[in-house]
């Protein structure tokens, strides 16, 4: 962006002409601002010359005051963005009060209690709060936990999803939910990690890709994570939910 020039002459017209000469442009290629119109005075006494600021069209520079104002606006915008990001980060690490946790816990127990009553199951429901992850951990115990777990944990996953949906509806505060029983999720995680290791060995040995059975998002993440640093194989997911599966193939 070119800077403007200041031109002084007897009249505005003469100042414009001089500005065109100095800028090497025609009159239709410049824009100008009249600073002082000028006056001839009385009998030549008290006359004032005309003064203009001129610049190439579409290249008007910001005045010092305008620049300062623009910088202030930029700073305010930056501060606003930083403040917004800070607030977002604060929300991410928000730890709920004891009373809020108790309310979520009571709501979860009430919801799951009704579900298990409808299933004619006697289930002990215990809750705890994971502050680091803002998560309500729900531990179920009883005689028929196999029914609650379901095939590949599908029933347990459904209970977790529905509970999260139920207790977070119509609330300003939000909380994550993890439902587990008999340490199933850790045991399943170890099983999947062993499966990943065995499949990776098979793929490396045969040089052919292997498609695993359909898995939920959590289980697929376990497979991907277990093999992400493997030197010989790579993983990706294919298919559509709920039949999406992991493919392990040679690098």
Secondary structure, DSSP 8 states (H G I E B T S, - for coil): ----EEEEESSHHHHHHHHHHHHT--GGGEEEEEEE--B--BTTBT-B-EEEEEEETT-----HHHHHHHHHHHHHHHHHHHHHHHHHHHHHT----HHHHHHHHHHHHHHHHHHHHHTT--EEEEEEEETTTTEEEEEEEES-HHHHH-GGGHHHHHHHHHHHHHHHTT-SS--EEEEEETTHHHHHHHHHHHHHHHHHHHHHHH---EE-----HHHHHHHHHHHTT-SSEEEEEES-TTS-EEEEEE-
